[in-house]
């Protein structure tokens, strides 16, 4: 069965985010004064074959822990749904 995982990786709250600060400044410069903070991150869409959702989720978590996120400075979350591109 094919699964689609959407993985979100973002810097931990205590880690400085210069890209987020630059985006925040740009948004304010464009007239979006209501923007208080911006945290930049990464989004991965991964299709994979697995016999069931639980196996797919375990594999995606392993991918995150081993490659996609740096556990020292980043947090990750993901969703796994049936189907894929």
URMONOR-V789009 format. One record per backbone hydrogen bond with DSSP energy under -1.0 kcal/mol. CO is the residue of the C=O (numbers start at 1). NH is the residue of the N-H. If there is no record, write none. Layout:
<<CO:NH> <CO:NH>>
//
This chain:
<<1:50> <2:83> <3:48> <4:81> <5:46> <6:79> <7:44> <8:77> <9:42> <10:75> <12:15> <17:21> <18:22> <19:23> <20:24> <21:25> <22:26> <23:27> <24:28> <25:29> <26:30> <27:32> <28:31> <31:33> <32:35> <42:9> <44:7> <46:5> <48:3> <52:56> <53:57> <54:58> <55:59> <56:60> <57:61> <58:62> <59:63> <60:64> <61:65> <62:66> <63:67> <63:68> <64:69> <70:73> <70:74> <73:12> <75:10> <77:8> <79:6> <81:4>>
//
